[in-house]
Structure formats: C-alpha cells, structure tokens
Amino acid sequence: MRLIKRISWIKAARKEFEQFPEAAQVETETALGIAAEGRKAEIAKSLKAFDGGVFEIVLRHRGDAFRVVCAVQIGTDLWVIQAFQKKSKTGIKTPQVEIELIRERLKRLKEMVR
C-alpha cells in the first residue's frame, strides 16, 4: 500500500492556478498526483535556488510557459506554493521576483505549520 500525501495550496497560488488554461491545469494535477505518491513526473524538476525539497512543474501550452512550485513536504502535506505564467525574457531561468516570492511564502508556511 502506497502512502499518498495530501496536496494543500497556498490560497494565492490556487487563485493564480485557476487562471491557467484547462489543459495546463489537468497536466499539473496529474504531476501533483504523481508527487503525492512520492514519485517524480517527467515535467517536474528540482528548483535549484533552494536546498532541496522544492520542485517546479514546467508546462508548455500553446506557446506559453506556466510554472507551479511545490514543497515536497511540510508537515504531512505536499504544498503548492506558487503558480504563475512565465513571461521572462531570460530563457528558462525562473525570474528572480518569483524566487523571492516563493522564498517568502515558504518561510511563512514553515512558521505556520510548526
């Protein structure tokens, strides 16, 4: 029997995610389900700006790029920290403003779950 983590969302991330095209939402939900089972989806990658335990789901939809950032586990849940449409002109790198927002949300979330 597999242990499946509950997927929890920071409210602002959920609100942003709901603006994604439906196909991108379905693809993300599939990847989140895989992560909740303790596995890694092909479209997920570690977010290098963090020491570990944080990954990014990378989506392409009709020429647009979308990202969903998750913490592998805080408390007993898998947490979705940020969702955004990537509009960076710097290639594949996650924009610094997004990294700072993720860092702040992660810090507040860890304090809240303690």
C-alpha positions in Angstrom: 0.0 0.0 0.0 1.3 3.4 -1.0 1.2 6.4 1.3 -0.3 9.3 -0.6 0.3 12.8 0.8 -2.5 15.3 0.8 -2.0 18.2 -1.6 -2.5 21.6 0.1 -2.5 25.0 -1.6 -1.5 28.5 -0.5 -4.6 30.4 -1.4 -2.9 32.9 -3.7 -1.2 30.1 -5.6 -4.6 28.3 -6.1 -6.2 31.5 -7.3 -3.4 32.0 -9.9 -3.6 28.3 -10.9 -7.3 28.6 -11.7 -6.4 31.2 -14.4 -4.3 28.6 -16.3 -5.8 27.1 -19.4 -7.8 23.9 -18.6 -5.3 21.6 -20.3 -2.4 23.1 -18.3 -4.5 22.6 -15.1 -5.1 18.9 -15.9 -1.4 18.3 -16.7 -0.4 19.9 -13.5 -2.9 17.9 -11.4 -1.5 14.7 -12.9 2.0 15.7 -12.0 0.9 16.7 -8.5 -0.8 13.3 -8.1 2.4 11.6 -9.0 4.4 13.7 -6.5 1.8 12.9 -3.8 2.6 9.3 -4.3 6.3 10.0 -3.7 7.3 9.8 -7.4 8.5 12.4 -9.9 6.7 13.4 -13.0 8.7 13.9 -16.2 7.6 17.6 -16.2 8.9 18.2 -12.6 12.4 19.4 -11.8 14.2 20.5 -8.7 14.2 24.2 -8.2 18.0 25.0 -7.9 17.5 28.2 -6.0 16.5 26.1 -2.9 18.5 23.5 -0.9 16.1 20.6 -1.8 12.6 19.6 -1.2 11.2 22.2 -3.6 10.3 21.4 -7.2 8.8 23.1 -10.1 6.3 21.7 -12.6 7.2 23.0 -16.0 4.4 23.3 -18.5 4.1 24.5 -22.1 0.7 25.3 -23.5 0.1 26.8 -27.0 3.4 28.7 -26.9 3.1 29.9 -23.3 5.0 28.7 -20.3 3.5 28.0 -17.0 5.1 27.0 -13.7 3.8 25.5 -10.4 6.2 25.4 -7.5 5.8 22.9 -4.7 7.5 21.9 -1.5 7.9 18.2 -1.3 6.6 18.1 2.3 5.8 20.5 5.1 4.1 18.8 8.0 2.3 15.8 6.4 1.3 17.6 3.2 2.7 18.3 -0.2 2.3 22.1 -0.5 1.7 24.2 -3.7 3.5 27.4 -3.0 3.3 29.4 -6.3 1.7 29.2 -9.7 2.5 31.6 -12.5 2.7 32.2 -16.2 6.3 32.6 -17.1 7.0 35.7 -19.1 10.7 36.1 -18.5 12.9 37.2 -21.3 15.9 35.4 -19.6 15.3 32.0 -21.2 14.4 29.0 -19.0 15.6 30.6 -15.7 12.8 31.2 -13.1 12.6 35.0 -12.7 14.2 36.4 -9.5 11.0 38.1 -8.4 9.2 34.7 -8.4 12.1 33.1 -6.5 11.8 35.8 -3.8 8.0 35.3 -3.6 8.5 31.6 -3.3 11.2 32.0 -0.6 8.9 34.3 1.5 5.8 32.0 1.1 7.9 29.0 2.1 9.2 30.8 5.2 5.8 31.8 6.3 4.4 28.4 5.6 7.1 26.6 7.7 6.4 29.0 10.6 2.7 28.4 10.4 3.0 24.6 10.3 5.3 24.3 13.2 
